[in-house]
Amino acid sequence: MSDRKFSVHARHIDSHHARLVSESSFVAAAIAYVEDLETGGDSSEISVIVRDVASGHEQCFRIDLDTGEVNGCG
């Protein structure tokens, strides 16, 4: 599967602070964003919004920073 462009930002941060990520899927883009993110807090979980740049489709994911487990926001 070829890489697509995604705009990713933490749910608690305004979307104008989003980072562009090239990945094969929404989940891969969320993980790539979190791998480079300095959380600086006590929370072991973060929610991120991932938007496909071409289609505008968005998905939200909760990522456990301790285990790496990824779940949809709900």
C-alpha positions as CSV (number, residue, x, y, z in Angstrom):
1,M,0.0,0.0,0.0
2,S,1.4,3.4,-0.9
3,D,1.9,6.2,1.5
4,R,-0.8,8.9,1.9
5,K,-0.6,12.4,3.5
6,F,-2.2,12.8,6.8
7,S,-2.6,15.8,9.1
8,V,-2.3,14.8,12.7
9,H,-2.7,16.7,15.9
10,A,-3.3,15.8,19.6
11,R,-7.0,16.2,20.4
12,H,-6.2,18.8,23.2
13,I,-4.1,21.0,20.7
14,D,-5.6,23.2,18.1
15,S,-5.6,21.8,14.6
16,H,-3.3,24.6,13.3
17,H,-0.5,22.9,15.2
18,A,-1.0,19.7,13.2
19,R,1.9,17.9,11.7
20,L,1.9,16.4,8.2
21,V,2.8,12.7,8.1
22,S,3.2,10.3,5.2
23,E,2.0,6.8,6.1
24,S,0.0,3.9,4.7
25,S,-3.0,4.1,7.1
26,F,-4.7,6.3,9.7
27,V,-3.4,4.1,12.5
28,A,0.2,4.2,11.2
29,A,-0.1,8.0,11.0
30,A,-1.3,8.3,14.6
31,I,1.5,6.1,15.8
32,A,4.1,8.0,13.8
33,Y,2.9,11.3,15.3
34,V,2.9,9.9,18.9
35,E,6.4,8.5,18.5
36,D,7.8,12.0,17.8
37,L,5.6,13.7,20.4
38,E,7.0,15.0,23.7
39,T,4.1,14.4,26.1
40,G,5.6,16.1,29.1
41,G,2.8,15.0,31.3
42,D,1.7,12.3,33.7
43,S,-1.0,10.9,31.4
44,S,-0.3,7.5,30.0
45,E,-2.8,8.0,27.2
46,I,-3.2,10.5,24.4
47,S,-6.0,11.1,21.9
48,V,-5.1,12.2,18.4
49,I,-7.1,13.4,15.4
50,V,-5.9,12.0,12.0
51,R,-7.2,13.7,8.8
52,D,-6.6,12.3,5.3
53,V,-5.3,15.4,3.4
54,A,-6.8,14.3,0.1
55,S,-10.3,13.3,1.2
56,G,-10.7,15.3,4.4
57,H,-11.9,12.2,6.2
58,E,-11.0,12.2,9.9
59,Q,-10.6,9.6,12.6
60,C,-9.8,9.9,16.3
61,F,-7.6,7.4,18.1
62,R,-6.6,6.9,21.8
63,I,-3.1,5.6,22.2
64,D,-1.8,4.1,25.4
65,L,1.7,5.5,25.8
66,D,2.8,2.6,28.0
67,T,1.6,-0.3,25.9
68,G,1.3,1.2,22.4
69,E,-2.3,-0.1,22.2
70,V,-4.4,2.0,19.7
71,N,-8.2,2.2,20.0
72,G,-10.8,4.5,18.3
73,C,-12.2,7.3,20.4
74,G,-15.7,6.6,21.5
